[in-house]
């Protein structure tokens, strides 16, 4: 009876149901934080997260523990849903991806203080264009990939009062410019990079860091990484995704056939699984991806910490908007192959993140097949591990920046050989 009522609620008021679902995921992380730490430690942890530098790679779990990290991530997800509601944005697969991505990066780099300048800048752009903010809201969410820049500008100068104002103004200016730059970025990679705004943000971050360098700013590589196994957290993550799978089965009577339909899609932008196949199979797809990539991290000797949970949640979120098992695994296999032939280890922090976030190139595998997907992952590994120095770790979507360049480089080559072979077969 309960499941029947849930299904009826979804069918009668789809947007309201999906907002409640997304809000509840954030709420689960917030409630979990209460059981993980005392109120005093949670408060101190949030204060530390807000006031510390959070350039790549800064694992909030290593800084303050899982309690405050989960609290920050959960609050970001809930805030995102509230913004979606206030802007009257229609809940789509992209909305699900955006909310999960906000929560994922709430584990390393984004916090409840450093996102607002970017969001406000996009809001100003919408007013300048005399359009509804809902039209640009996803650029606002994804654009917070440059949130560490806001924090860094505050910490760069001694006078905090003046620095906060200066940081907010610069972040708002960046947010204002991000929409037109992101729109043009889509043309560059032709929709084969799911992290489109990450590519645009990488360009902006590179330019801004270069300008800051001319005024004396110096950046050094950052690696703050939690290296322990917390069995309770691992069980929590698995249970969450198992519930997604069960929920998918209960909500979609024709789940297997609908899932087969998802697996046939390339995932190239814009492919909204929610609009095409419905929420039940999307929930199932998200759960399957979550279990597979959590297991991958553990299988290669990685740790379930802030950045890896962030990567897993990002993959899960995009399970509603372009990613599935068939188009993500080839990218990961390409990264794994790269570690066997190159100088890095498969469980190095940056390599783990390349395997997780490199799935932004999933449409290449979806469109052209296993071999070309592996080629994309192989090339991506080399590029992403060298490109972070250009933006100084200010762009959290470092893999999105790299993926855009990989797509720009590979797609013309792939299309040349792929179409020739296709014509031969025909």
C-alpha positions as CSV (number, residue, x, y, z in Angstrom):
1,X,0.0,0.0,0.0
2,X,2.9,2.4,0.9
3,X,4.6,1.8,-2.5
4,X,1.3,2.3,-4.3
5,X,0.8,5.6,-2.6
6,X,4.4,6.7,-3.5
7,X,3.8,5.7,-7.1
8,X,0.5,7.7,-7.2
9,X,2.2,10.7,-5.7
10,X,4.9,10.6,-8.4
11,X,2.3,10.3,-11.1
12,X,0.0,13.1,-9.8
13,X,2.7,15.6,-8.8
14,X,6.0,14.6,-10.4
15,X,8.0,17.7,-9.7
16,X,7.0,17.9,-6.1
17,X,7.9,14.2,-5.6
18,X,11.3,14.6,-7.2
19,X,12.1,17.7,-5.1
20,X,11.2,15.7,-1.9
21,X,13.3,12.8,-3.1
22,X,16.4,15.0,-3.7
23,X,15.8,17.0,-0.4
24,X,15.5,13.7,1.5
25,X,18.9,12.5,0.2
26,X,20.5,15.7,1.6
27,X,18.5,15.3,4.8
28,X,19.8,11.7,5.2
29,X,23.4,13.0,5.1
30,X,22.6,15.8,7.6
31,X,20.9,13.3,10.0
32,X,23.9,10.9,9.6
33,X,26.3,13.6,10.6
34,X,24.5,14.0,14.0
35,X,25.3,10.3,14.7
36,X,28.9,10.6,13.6
37,X,29.9,13.6,15.7
38,X,28.9,15.8,18.6
39,X,27.2,19.2,18.0
40,X,30.3,21.0,19.1
41,X,32.6,19.1,16.7
42,X,30.1,19.5,13.9
43,X,30.1,23.3,14.5
44,X,33.9,23.5,14.7
45,X,34.2,21.3,11.6
46,X,31.9,23.5,9.5
47,X,33.9,26.6,10.6
48,X,37.1,24.9,9.6
49,X,35.7,23.9,6.2
50,X,34.6,27.4,5.5
51,X,37.8,29.1,6.6
52,X,40.4,26.8,5.1
53,X,41.8,26.7,1.6
54,X,40.0,24.1,-0.4
55,X,41.8,23.8,-3.7
56,X,42.2,20.4,-5.3
57,X,42.7,18.0,-3.6
58,X,41.5,19.0,-0.2
59,X,39.6,16.1,1.5
60,X,37.2,17.6,4.1
61,X,37.1,14.1,5.8
62,X,40.8,14.3,6.6
63,X,40.4,17.9,7.9
64,X,37.3,17.5,10.1
65,X,36.0,13.9,9.9
66,X,32.9,12.4,8.3
67,X,30.5,14.2,10.6
68,X,31.0,17.8,9.5
69,X,31.7,16.7,5.9
70,X,28.4,14.9,5.6
71,X,26.7,17.9,7.2
72,X,28.2,20.3,4.7
73,X,27.4,18.0,1.8
74,X,23.8,17.4,3.0
75,X,23.2,21.1,3.5
76,X,24.4,21.9,0.0
77,X,22.0,19.3,-1.5
78,X,19.1,20.8,0.5
79,X,20.1,24.3,-0.4
80,X,20.2,23.3,-4.1
81,X,16.7,21.9,-3.9
82,X,15.4,25.1,-2.2
83,X,17.0,27.2,-5.0
84,X,15.4,24.9,-7.6
85,X,12.0,25.4,-5.9
86,X,12.3,29.2,-5.5
87,X,13.3,29.6,-9.2
88,X,10.4,27.4,-10.3
89,X,12.8,25.2,-12.3
90,X,11.3,22.0,-13.8
91,X,13.0,18.9,-12.3
92,X,14.8,17.1,-15.0
93,X,17.6,14.6,-15.2
94,X,20.0,17.5,-15.2
95,X,18.5,18.7,-11.9
96,X,19.2,15.3,-10.3
97,X,22.7,15.4,-11.7
98,X,23.3,18.9,-10.4
99,X,22.0,18.2,-6.8
100,X,24.1,15.0,-6.5
101,X,27.1,16.8,-7.9
102,X,26.7,19.7,-5.3
103,X,26.5,17.1,-2.5
104,X,29.5,15.2,-3.9
105,X,31.7,18.2,-4.1
106,X,30.5,19.2,-0.6
107,X,32.9,16.4,0.4
108,X,35.9,18.3,-1.0
109,X,36.0,21.9,-2.2
110,X,32.5,23.4,-2.0
111,X,30.9,24.6,1.2
112,X,27.9,26.5,2.4
113,X,29.8,29.8,2.2
114,X,32.0,29.8,-1.0
115,X,29.2,29.0,-3.6
116,X,27.2,32.2,-3.4
117,X,29.3,34.6,-5.4
118,X,29.2,32.4,-8.5
119,X,25.4,31.7,-8.1
120,X,24.7,35.4,-7.7
121,X,26.8,36.2,-10.8
122,X,24.7,33.8,-12.9
123,X,21.5,35.4,-11.4
124,X,22.7,38.8,-12.5
125,X,23.3,37.5,-16.0
126,X,19.8,36.2,-16.1
127,X,18.5,39.6,-15.1
128,X,20.8,41.3,-17.7
129,X,19.3,39.1,-20.4
130,X,15.8,39.6,-19.0
131,X,15.3,35.9,-18.7
132,X,14.1,33.7,-15.9
133,X,16.9,32.5,-13.5
134,X,15.6,28.9,-14.0
135,X,16.9,29.1,-17.6
136,X,20.5,29.4,-16.2
137,X,20.2,27.6,-12.9
138,X,22.3,24.6,-13.9
139,X,25.1,26.9,-15.0
140,X,24.9,28.4,-11.5
141,X,25.1,25.0,-9.8
142,X,27.9,23.5,-12.1
143,X,29.7,26.9,-12.1
144,X,30.4,26.5,-8.4
145,X,33.3,24.3,-9.6
146,X,35.2,27.6,-9.1
147,X,34.1,27.9,-5.5
148,X,37.7,27.4,-4.1
149,X,38.6,30.6,-5.9
150,X,36.3,32.5,-3.6
151,X,37.9,31.0,-0.6
152,X,41.4,31.6,-1.9
153,X,40.7,35.3,-2.6
154,X,39.6,35.8,1.0
155,X,42.7,34.0,2.4
156,X,45.1,35.8,0.0
157,X,44.7,39.2,1.8
158,X,45.0,39.9,5.5
159,X,42.1,42.2,5.8
160,X,39.2,39.7,6.0
161,X,36.4,42.3,5.8
162,X,37.7,43.8,2.6
163,X,38.8,40.5,1.2
164,X,35.3,38.9,1.6
165,X,33.7,41.8,-0.4
166,X,36.5,41.6,-3.0
167,X,36.1,37.8,-3.3
168,X,32.3,38.0,-3.7
169,X,32.6,40.7,-6.4
170,X,35.2,38.7,-8.4
171,X,33.2,35.5,-8.0
172,X,30.0,37.2,-9.1
173,X,31.8,38.6,-12.2
174,X,33.0,35.1,-13.0
175,X,29.5,33.7,-12.6
176,X,28.2,36.4,-14.9
177,X,30.7,35.5,-17.7
178,X,30.3,31.7,-17.2
179,X,27.1,31.3,-19.1
180,X,28.2,32.6,-22.5
181,X,31.5,30.8,-22.2
182,X,29.9,27.5,-21.3
183,X,27.5,27.9,-24.2
184,X,30.3,28.2,-26.6
185,X,32.2,25.4,-24.9
186,X,29.5,23.0,-26.0
187,X,30.3,23.7,-29.6
188,X,34.0,22.8,-28.9
189,X,33.4,19.2,-27.7
190,X,30.1,18.6,-29.5
191,X,28.3,17.2,-26.5
192,X,30.8,14.4,-25.8
193,X,31.8,15.9,-22.5
194,X,29.0,15.7,-19.9
195,X,30.9,18.2,-17.7
196,X,30.4,21.1,-20.1
197,X,30.5,23.8,-17.5
198,X,33.7,22.3,-16.0
199,X,35.4,22.9,-19.4
200,X,34.3,26.5,-19.4
201,X,35.3,26.9,-15.7
202,X,38.7,25.5,-16.5
203,X,39.3,28.1,-19.1
204,X,38.2,30.9,-16.7
205,X,40.2,29.4,-13.8
206,X,43.4,29.3,-15.9
207,X,43.1,32.9,-17.0
208,X,42.2,34.2,-13.5
209,X,45.1,32.3,-11.8
210,X,47.5,33.7,-14.5
211,X,46.3,37.2,-13.7
212,X,46.6,36.6,-9.9
213,X,50.1,35.3,-10.5
214,X,51.0,38.6,-12.1
215,X,50.0,40.3,-8.9
216,X,52.2,38.0,-6.8
217,X,49.9,35.0,-6.0
218,X,51.8,31.7,-5.8
219,X,50.1,28.3,-5.6
220,X,51.6,25.0,-4.6
221,X,50.1,21.5,-5.2
222,X,47.7,20.4,-2.5
223,X,47.0,16.8,-1.4
224,X,45.0,16.3,1.7
225,X,43.6,12.7,1.5
226,X,41.9,10.4,4.1
227,X,43.6,7.0,4.0
228,X,41.6,4.8,6.4
229,X,38.7,2.4,6.0
230,X,35.6,3.2,7.9
231,X,33.4,0.2,7.6
232,X,30.3,2.0,8.9
233,X,30.6,4.6,6.1
234,X,31.1,1.9,3.5
235,X,28.0,0.1,4.6
236,X,26.0,3.3,4.6
237,X,27.0,4.1,1.0
238,X,26.1,0.5,-0.1
239,X,22.8,0.6,1.7
240,X,21.8,3.9,0.0
241,X,22.4,2.5,-3.4
242,X,20.7,-0.8,-2.7
243,X,17.6,1.2,-1.7
244,X,17.8,3.0,-5.0
245,X,17.8,-0.4,-6.8
246,X,14.9,-1.7,-4.8
247,X,13.0,1.6,-5.3
248,X,13.6,1.3,-9.0
249,X,12.1,-2.2,-9.1
250,X,9.1,-1.1,-7.1
251,X,8.3,2.0,-9.2
252,X,8.8,0.6,-12.7
253,X,6.8,-2.5,-13.7
254,X,8.7,-2.7,-17.0
255,X,12.1,-1.9,-15.5
256,X,14.2,-4.5,-17.4
257,X,13.0,-3.4,-20.8
258,X,13.3,0.3,-19.9
259,X,16.9,-0.3,-18.6
260,X,17.8,-1.9,-21.9
261,X,16.6,1.2,-23.6
262,X,18.9,3.3,-21.5
263,X,21.8,1.1,-22.3
264,X,21.3,1.7,-26.0
265,X,21.6,5.4,-25.6
266,X,25.0,7.1,-26.2
267,X,24.5,9.7,-23.4
268,X,25.7,12.5,-25.6
269,X,24.4,15.9,-24.4
270,X,21.5,16.4,-24.1
271,X,20.2,12.9,-23.1
272,X,17.7,13.2,-20.2
273,X,17.0,9.6,-19.0
274,X,14.3,10.9,-16.7
275,X,12.3,12.5,-19.5
276,X,12.9,9.5,-21.8
277,X,12.4,6.5,-19.6
278,X,10.9,7.6,-16.2
279,X,12.1,7.8,-12.6
280,X,11.9,4.2,-11.7
281,X,14.5,3.0,-14.2
282,X,16.6,6.1,-13.5
283,X,16.7,5.3,-9.8
284,X,17.7,1.7,-10.7
285,X,20.5,3.0,-13.0
286,X,21.8,5.3,-10.3
287,X,21.9,2.5,-7.8
288,X,23.7,0.1,-10.1
289,X,26.3,2.8,-11.0
290,X,26.8,3.6,-7.3
291,X,27.4,0.0,-6.3
292,X,29.8,-0.7,-9.2
293,X,32.0,2.4,-8.7
294,X,32.0,2.0,-4.9
295,X,33.2,-1.5,-5.4
296,X,35.8,-0.3,-8.0
297,X,37.4,2.1,-5.5
298,X,37.6,-0.7,-2.9
299,X,38.8,-3.3,-5.4
300,X,41.8,-1.3,-6.5
301,X,42.9,-0.5,-3.0
302,X,41.4,3.0,-2.7
303,X,39.7,4.5,0.2
304,X,36.1,5.7,0.7
305,X,36.8,9.3,1.7
306,X,35.5,12.8,0.7
307,X,36.8,12.9,-2.9
308,X,36.0,9.3,-3.8
309,X,32.5,9.6,-2.4
310,X,32.2,12.9,-4.4
311,X,33.2,11.0,-7.5
312,X,30.7,8.2,-6.8
313,X,27.9,10.6,-6.1
314,X,28.7,12.5,-9.3
315,X,28.5,9.3,-11.4
316,X,25.2,8.4,-9.6
317,X,23.7,11.8,-10.3
318,X,24.6,11.6,-13.9
319,X,22.9,8.2,-14.0
320,X,19.8,10.4,-14.7
321,X,21.5,12.4,-17.4
322,X,23.8,10.5,-19.7
323,X,25.7,7.8,-17.8
324,X,25.1,4.1,-17.6
325,X,27.2,0.9,-17.2
326,X,27.8,0.4,-20.9
327,X,29.2,3.8,-21.6
328,X,31.2,4.4,-18.4
329,X,33.1,1.2,-17.9
330,X,35.1,1.6,-21.2
331,X,36.4,5.0,-19.9
332,X,37.4,3.4,-16.6
333,X,39.1,0.5,-18.4
334,X,41.1,3.0,-20.4
335,X,42.3,4.6,-17.2
336,X,43.1,1.2,-15.8
337,X,45.1,0.3,-18.9
338,X,46.9,3.6,-18.6
339,X,48.1,2.8,-15.1
340,X,49.5,-0.5,-16.3
341,X,51.6,1.1,-19.0
342,X,52.4,4.5,-17.4
343,X,54.2,5.7,-14.3
344,X,51.2,5.9,-11.9
345,X,49.6,3.4,-9.6
346,X,46.0,2.5,-10.0
347,X,45.1,3.6,-6.4
348,X,46.9,7.0,-6.5
349,X,44.5,9.7,-5.4
350,X,44.6,11.6,-8.8
351,X,44.3,8.3,-10.7
352,X,41.3,7.2,-8.7
353,X,39.6,10.6,-9.4
354,X,40.5,10.3,-13.1
355,X,38.7,6.9,-13.2
356,X,35.6,8.3,-11.5
357,X,35.3,11.7,-13.0
358,X,36.7,10.7,-16.3
359,X,33.3,9.1,-17.0
360,X,32.3,12.5,-18.1
361,X,33.6,11.2,-21.5
362,X,31.0,8.4,-21.4
363,X,29.2,9.6,-24.6
364,X,32.3,8.7,-26.6
365,X,32.0,5.1,-25.6
366,X,28.2,5.3,-26.0
367,X,28.5,6.6,-29.5
368,X,31.6,4.8,-30.9
369,X,32.0,1.7,-28.7
370,X,34.4,0.0,-26.3
371,X,37.7,0.6,-28.1
372,X,37.3,4.3,-28.6
373,X,35.9,4.7,-25.1
374,X,39.1,3.0,-23.8
375,X,41.2,5.3,-26.0
376,X,39.4,8.3,-24.5
377,X,40.1,7.1,-20.9
378,X,43.7,6.3,-21.8
379,X,44.4,9.8,-23.1
380,X,42.4,11.5,-20.4
381,X,44.5,10.0,-17.6
382,X,47.7,11.6,-19.0
383,X,46.1,15.0,-19.6
384,X,44.1,15.3,-16.4
385,X,47.2,14.6,-14.2
386,X,49.1,17.5,-15.8
387,X,46.5,20.1,-16.5
388,X,45.6,21.0,-12.9
389,X,48.7,23.2,-12.6
390,X,47.3,25.7,-15.1
391,X,44.3,26.6,-12.9
392,X,46.1,26.0,-9.6
393,X,43.4,23.6,-8.4
394,X,40.8,26.4,-8.4
395,X,38.6,24.4,-10.8
396,X,37.1,21.5,-8.9
397,X,36.0,20.0,-12.2
398,X,39.6,19.4,-13.3
399,X,38.4,16.3,-15.1
400,X,35.7,18.3,-16.9
401,X,38.3,20.7,-18.2
402,X,40.5,17.8,-19.3
403,X,37.6,15.9,-20.8
404,X,36.6,18.8,-23.0
405,X,40.2,19.0,-24.4
406,X,40.2,15.2,-24.9
407,X,37.0,15.3,-26.8
408,X,38.2,18.2,-28.9
409,X,41.3,16.3,-29.8
410,X,39.8,12.8,-30.3
411,X,36.4,13.3,-31.9
412,X,37.6,14.4,-35.3
413,X,40.1,11.5,-35.4
414,X,37.5,8.9,-34.2
415,X,34.9,10.1,-36.7
416,X,37.4,9.8,-39.5
417,X,38.2,6.1,-38.8
418,X,34.7,5.2,-37.4
419,X,32.8,6.4,-40.4
420,X,35.2,4.9,-42.9
421,X,34.9,1.5,-41.2
422,X,31.1,1.9,-41.1
423,X,31.0,2.7,-44.9
424,X,33.2,-0.3,-45.6
425,X,30.8,-2.6,-43.6
426,X,27.8,-1.2,-45.4
